[in-house]
Amino acid sequence: MKRMKKLILLLIAMLIGTSLISLPVAQAHCQIPCGIYDDYARVLTMLEDTATVEKATKLINELAGKADAQSQNQLVRWVTNKESHAQKVIATISDYFLTQRVKPDQKDYAERLQKHHAVIVAAMQAKQNADAKYAKTLRESIEALLPYYPEHKH
């Protein structure tokens, strides 16, 4: 039923020539062997997204319980931002690292897989919760990947 509604909305959007539906778009690097990769930059971007999750979590807690319209508006905006940036982390791990960087023939494959999966789980929990401990866990799980993706001096 939900799928049918989405299809109908998509068809309506196509008919009137505007996009009524916001489809998720992966912003990770291409999945063709172009050779232009900067793994360290991807990790830094995930840490930047995490900083937004941390700030949003803090401000959500500050705004919680306030009943005025402006506070409620800002609360919704921070929740949306927190979820968006946590989702970006999930997309980067899934679409970039797990598809292109974590390979079954690596000697530490199981360990790498567990650490990358931990980032996805931490990001999911940060989306679902407004407790700062989840944002902290997300940061720590991403930082645990840094030894795999050191900065390259070109």
C-alpha positions in Angstrom: 0.0 0.0 0.0 2.8 2.4 0.9 4.6 1.5 -2.3 1.5 2.2 -4.3 1.1 5.7 -2.7 4.7 6.5 -3.5 4.3 5.4 -7.1 1.2 7.5 -7.5 3.0 10.6 -6.1 5.9 10.0 -8.4 3.6 9.7 -11.4 1.8 13.0 -10.4 5.2 14.7 -10.0 6.2 13.5 -13.5 2.9 14.7 -15.0 3.2 18.2 -13.6 6.9 18.5 -14.2 8.0 19.1 -10.7 9.6 17.0 -8.1 7.1 16.4 -5.2 9.1 13.5 -3.9 12.6 13.8 -2.5 14.4 10.6 -3.5 17.6 9.8 -1.6 20.8 10.5 -3.5 24.1 9.0 -2.7 26.9 11.6 -2.5 29.7 9.1 -2.3 32.4 8.9 -4.9 31.7 7.1 -8.2 31.7 3.3 -8.3 33.9 3.0 -11.4 37.6 2.4 -11.2 38.7 6.0 -11.9 41.6 5.8 -9.4 40.8 9.2 -7.9 40.1 8.4 -4.3 40.8 10.2 -1.1 39.8 7.9 1.7 41.1 10.2 4.4 38.9 13.0 3.0 35.9 10.8 3.2 36.6 10.0 6.9 37.0 13.7 7.6 33.7 14.4 5.9 32.0 11.8 8.1 33.6 13.4 11.1 32.2 16.8 10.0 28.8 15.2 9.6 29.2 13.8 13.1 30.0 17.3 14.4 26.6 18.4 13.1 25.0 15.4 14.8 26.6 16.4 18.0 25.6 20.0 17.8 22.1 19.1 16.7 21.7 16.7 19.7 22.9 19.4 22.1 20.4 22.0 20.7 17.6 19.5 20.6 18.0 18.9 24.3 18.2 22.7 24.9 15.0 23.3 23.0 13.1 20.3 24.5 10.2 21.4 26.6 9.9 24.9 25.1 6.4 25.5 23.8 6.8 28.7 21.8 6.5 28.3 18.0 10.0 29.5 17.2 11.6 26.9 19.6 9.3 24.2 18.2 10.3 25.2 14.6 14.0 25.1 15.5 13.6 21.8 17.3 12.2 20.2 14.2 14.9 21.7 12.0 17.6 20.3 14.3 16.0 16.9 14.3 15.9 16.9 10.5 19.5 18.0 10.3 20.7 15.4 12.8 19.0 12.7 10.8 20.2 13.9 7.5 23.9 14.1 8.6 23.7 10.7 10.3 22.3 9.3 7.0 25.2 10.8 5.1 27.6 8.8 7.2 25.6 5.7 6.5 25.7 6.4 2.8 29.4 7.0 2.8 30.2 3.8 4.7 27.8 1.8 2.5 28.3 3.3 -0.9 31.9 4.1 -0.7 33.8 2.1 1.9 32.0 -1.2 2.0 31.6 -1.4 -1.8 35.1 -0.2 -2.7 37.5 -0.4 0.2 36.6 -3.4 2.4 37.6 -6.4 0.4 37.1 -10.1 1.3 40.8 -10.9 0.4 42.2 -8.4 3.0 43.9 -10.3 5.9 41.9 -8.4 8.5 38.6 -8.4 6.5 36.4 -9.5 9.4 37.8 -6.8 11.7 37.4 -4.1 9.0 33.9 -5.3 8.3 32.9 -5.1 12.0 34.4 -1.6 12.4 32.6 -0.3 9.4 29.4 -1.9 10.4 29.8 -0.3 13.9 29.8 3.1 12.2 26.5 2.3 10.5 24.9 1.1 13.7 26.2 4.1 15.6 24.8 6.5 13.0 21.4 4.7 13.1 21.3 5.0 16.9 22.3 8.7 16.6 19.4 9.2 14.3 17.0 7.5 16.7 18.1 9.1 19.9 18.7 12.6 21.4 21.2 11.4 24.0 24.7 12.8 23.4 26.2 9.4 24.2 25.1 8.2 20.7 26.7 11.0 18.9 29.9 10.4 20.9 29.8 6.7 20.0 29.4 7.7 16.3 32.5 9.9 16.5 34.5 7.2 18.2 33.5 4.5 15.7 34.5 6.7 12.8 37.8 7.6 14.5 38.5 3.9 14.8 38.7 3.8 11.0 41.5 6.3 10.8 44.3 3.8 10.9 42.9 2.2 7.8 42.7 5.5 5.9 45.7 7.7 6.8 46.2 11.1 5.3 48.3 10.9 2.1 50.8 13.7 1.5 50.8 14.3 -2.3 
